[in-house]
Amino acid sequence: AYVYSTVLRCLEDDDCLDALRACAGAVRPGGQVLAVEMVLPEGVPPSPSGLADVYAMAVYGGKDRTEAQWADLMTSAGFGKPTFHPVEGPFVIVAATLAATLAEPEVGR
C-alpha cells in the first residue's frame, strides 16, 4: 500500500489526479492507496473540517473533498471505488485498490 497523509488535500484536482495516477503506476497488482484526509459531508451542512478546507484552499490551492469527489478522483486515476474508514478526530482513511484492468498485463507485450 502507498499512504498519503493529509497531502492530497493540499493539491488542486489535476495535481491530485497526477499524484494518484503515479501511485497507480507504481503499485503492484492488488495494491492499495490509502489517503488519510478530511472528508466533507455532502451538501452544505456545517462541518468541523470546514475551516480547514478554507485553509487548504487559501494556503495551498487545494481543498477537502466529499466521498463522491474522492471516488471520482480515485477511479479516474485507475483505482476501484474507494471505501471510507473513519479514525479518531476529523480524519478518514480513504482506501482504494488498483483496478483489475490496470493490474493485468496487456496481451501481446
N, C-alpha and C positions, 0 to 999 in steps of 0.2 A: 504494500500500500504506500501511496505517496500522501503526505499530510501537508495541508496548508492551514496555518493557524492565524486567523484574522488578517490575512494578507489579501485575499481576493476582494474583500470589501473596499480596499484602497484603490482598486482598478476600475476604470470605465469598462463597459460591457465588451468592447472589442479587445482590449488588453486582457481582460479576464478570460475571454474565449481563447485567445492566443496561448495563455498560460495553461489552460485546461487541455488544449489540443497538444501542446508539448508534452504534458503529462501522459495523455492517451498514447502518444507515440513512443513513450519510454516504458510504460508499464507492460508487464508480461500478461499473456492471456489469463483471464480470471482475476487480474489485479484490480485494485480499487484506488480511488482518490477519496480522501477524507478531508473535508473542509470544516474547520471549527470556526463558525461565523454566527453573527446575529441574524435571525430570520424574522423578517417583518410579517405581521399578520396581514391577511388580505383585507382590502378596503382601507378605510381611513380612521379606525378607532385609535385612541391614544395608546402609545406603546412605550415601555421603559427604554427601548432602544431608539426611540425617535430622535432624541438629541444627538445620539451617537451617529445616526445616519446623516444629520446635518454636518457634523464634524467631518465625517468621511468625505462628504461632497466638497466642503469648503477647503479642507487642508490637502486632500489627496486627489480630488476629482472623481473619486469612486462613489459607492453607495451600498447600503444594505439592501437586501433583496427579499422578496416573498418566496414561498415554496414554489409557486408557478414559475417565477423568474429563474430560480436555481435549476428547476427541471429543464427549462428551455436551454440554459447555458450548458448544462451537463450533457444533454442529448445532442446538442449541436456540436459539442466537442468530441463526440464518439463514445460517450458513456451511456449506460442504460439509465432508466428513470431512477432518480435518487430516492433514498429513504432518509428520514429525518429523526434524529435521536437527541432529545433534549438532555442537557447536562446541567450541572449546578450553575446558577447565575443566569445571565441572559443568553448564553450560548447554546448552539445546536450543532451536532455533528451531522453534516450533510455527506452521506456516503453513496457512492455510485461505482458500479463495476463496469469494466471495459465492455463495450457492446460486442456481442459474438461476431458480428461482421468484421470488426477490426481485429479481433483476436485470431481469426482463421487466416492462414496464408493463402494468397491468391494462387489459383491453378495456372501452371504454365510459367511460373517464375523460377 
